[in-house]
């Protein structure tokens, strides 16, 4: 004969309801069931505040060329003593972005610009073109496939930022920067800057305009 008290019916009902909620949430996280938004008609509202202007910087460089790049990143992370099915990730990611090439004119000295007395000839010495930081385009960058071991899937389940793509994005940015460095982007920027300055000075009456680059 049991000496314990019988569990009230309302406690059993509450426990059963809690179990159902847990199973529903787990099913939605594992994509086995539709989300609450699909069932009840989810609406999205943008409640963000207005963007605030924090600072203004004067730009004294000529953005002379822009390169468009695309790279396929295949990033694999393995655990040393565990099989891939249990612990490990592999992500195939297409990264697309741009790199600007510019000529900085801020540090020009007086002897970098020479003009003859008749104001018909001018020589301008500029620094070589430089490359800006790569900018990934989120509209053209995407993950093709993601493979994760069981432990990684469980980690994503309890993570505030599941399927974080920061590592592959950083790697894509690194490869795009290297590709821009190996390209003719800076040479094209210098050609474009030369044409721009020659056109500008000739419109002011100069007939002999020479643009050089380097120290």
C-alpha positions in Angstrom: 0.0 0.0 0.0 1.5 3.3 -1.1 1.8 6.0 1.5 2.4 8.9 -1.1 -0.3 11.3 -1.9 -2.0 11.1 -5.3 -0.9 13.7 -7.8 -3.7 16.1 -8.5 -5.3 16.1 -11.9 -4.4 19.7 -12.6 -0.7 18.9 -11.9 -0.8 16.1 -14.4 -2.4 18.3 -17.0 0.1 21.1 -16.5 3.0 18.6 -16.8 1.5 17.2 -20.0 1.0 20.6 -21.5 4.6 21.6 -20.7 5.8 18.3 -22.4 3.8 19.2 -25.5 5.3 22.7 -25.7 8.8 21.3 -25.3 8.2 18.7 -28.1 6.7 21.4 -30.4 9.6 23.8 -29.9 12.1 20.9 -30.5 10.2 19.9 -33.6 10.3 23.4 -35.0 14.1 23.8 -34.3 14.7 20.5 -36.1 12.5 21.5 -39.0 10.1 18.6 -38.3 7.1 20.8 -37.7 6.0 24.2 -39.1 6.9 27.2 -37.0 4.4 29.3 -35.1 4.7 31.9 -37.8 3.6 29.5 -40.4 0.6 28.3 -38.3 -0.7 31.7 -37.1 0.4 34.0 -40.0 3.6 35.7 -39.0 4.0 39.5 -39.5 7.3 41.4 -39.6 7.5 44.9 -38.3 10.6 47.1 -38.4 10.7 49.0 -35.0 14.3 50.2 -35.4 15.1 53.8 -34.5 16.4 56.3 -37.0 20.1 56.1 -38.1 22.2 58.7 -36.3 25.1 60.6 -38.0 28.1 60.1 -35.7 30.8 61.8 -37.8 31.7 63.3 -41.1 35.1 62.8 -42.8 36.5 64.9 -45.7 37.6 62.6 -48.5 40.7 63.8 -50.3 41.3 60.8 -52.5 40.0 59.9 -56.0 38.1 56.6 -56.2 39.4 55.7 -59.6 38.4 52.0 -60.1 36.3 49.3 -58.6 36.9 45.6 -59.0 34.1 42.9 -58.6 35.3 39.6 -57.3 33.8 36.2 -56.4 35.3 33.3 -54.5 34.1 29.9 -53.5 35.2 29.1 -49.9 35.4 25.5 -48.8 36.0 25.6 -45.0 36.3 22.3 -43.1 36.9 22.0 -39.3 37.6 18.5 -37.9 38.0 17.3 -34.3 41.3 15.5 -33.8 39.9 12.4 -32.0 36.3 12.3 -33.1 34.7 11.2 -36.4 33.2 13.8 -38.7 29.7 12.4 -38.1 30.0 13.3 -34.4 32.1 16.5 -34.4 33.1 18.6 -37.4 31.8 21.1 -39.9 32.2 21.8 -43.5 30.8 24.9 -45.2 30.7 25.7 -48.9 30.2 29.4 -49.3 30.1 31.8 -52.3 31.5 35.2 -51.4 31.0 38.1 -53.8 32.3 41.6 -53.1 34.1 44.7 -54.4 37.4 46.4 -53.8 38.0 50.1 -54.6 41.3 51.4 -55.9 42.1 55.1 -55.1 44.7 57.8 -55.5 45.3 59.8 -52.3 45.9 63.5 -53.0 45.9 64.7 -49.4 49.7 64.7 -49.0 50.6 66.6 -52.1 53.4 69.2 -51.6 54.0 72.3 -53.6 56.9 70.7 -55.5 54.6 67.9 -56.6 52.8 70.3 -58.9 54.7 72.4 -61.4 53.3 74.9 -64.0 55.2 76.9 -66.6 54.9 80.7 -66.7 52.6 80.6 -69.7 50.2 78.2 -67.9 50.2 75.9 -70.8 52.1 73.0 -69.3 51.7 71.2 -66.0 53.3 68.2 -64.3 51.7 66.5 -61.3 53.4 63.8 -59.3 51.0 61.5 -57.4 51.5 58.6 -55.1 50.7 55.1 -56.5 47.2 53.9 -56.3 46.2 51.9 -53.3 43.5 49.4 -52.5 40.6 49.9 -50.1 39.2 47.2 -47.9 37.0 44.5 -49.5 33.3 44.8 -49.0 31.2 41.7 -49.2 27.8 42.0 -50.9 25.2 40.2 -48.8 22.8 40.0 -51.8 25.3 38.0 -53.8 27.0 36.0 -51.1 25.4 32.8 -49.8 26.1 29.4 -48.3 25.8 26.6 -50.8 25.9 23.8 -48.3 26.6 23.1 -44.6 27.5 19.8 -43.1 27.7 19.5 -39.3 28.3 16.7 -36.9 25.8 15.7 -34.3 27.5 17.6 -31.5 27.7 20.7 -33.7 24.0 20.4 -34.4 23.2 20.2 -30.7 25.4 23.3 -30.1 23.5 25.2 -32.8 20.3 24.2 -31.1 21.2 25.9 -27.9 23.1 28.8 -29.5 21.9 32.4 -29.7 23.5 32.6 -33.2 23.2 29.2 -34.9 24.9 28.6 -38.2 27.2 31.5 -37.7 28.9 32.3 -41.1 31.5 34.8 -39.7 34.5 32.5 -40.3 33.7 31.8 -44.0 32.9 35.5 -44.5 36.3 36.5 -43.1 38.0 33.9 -45.3 36.1 35.1 -48.4 37.2 38.7 -47.6 40.8 37.6 -47.2 40.8 35.8 -50.6 39.1 38.7 -52.3 41.8 41.1 -50.9 44.5 38.8 -52.2 42.9 38.5 -55.7 42.6 42.3 -55.8 46.3 42.7 -55.0 47.3 40.3 -57.8 45.0 42.0 -60.3 45.6 45.1 -62.5 43.1 47.1 -60.4 45.7 49.7 -59.1 47.2 50.1 -62.6 43.7 50.7 -64.0 43.0 53.3 -61.2 46.2 55.2 -62.2 45.2 55.2 -65.9 41.7 56.5 -64.9 43.2 59.2 -62.7 45.5 60.3 -65.4 42.7 60.7 -67.9 40.6 62.6 -65.4 43.3 65.1 -64.5 44.3 65.6 -68.2 40.7 66.2 -69.2 40.3 68.7 -66.3 43.5 70.7 -66.9 43.0 70.8 -70.7 39.5 72.2 -70.2 41.3 75.0 -68.2 43.6 75.8 -71.2 46.6 73.5 -70.5 47.9 71.8 -73.6 50.8 69.7 -72.1 49.7 67.7 -69.0 52.0 65.1 -67.5 51.0 62.9 -64.6 53.6 60.7 -62.9 53.3 58.3 -60.0 55.7 57.4 -57.2 58.2 59.1 -55.0 
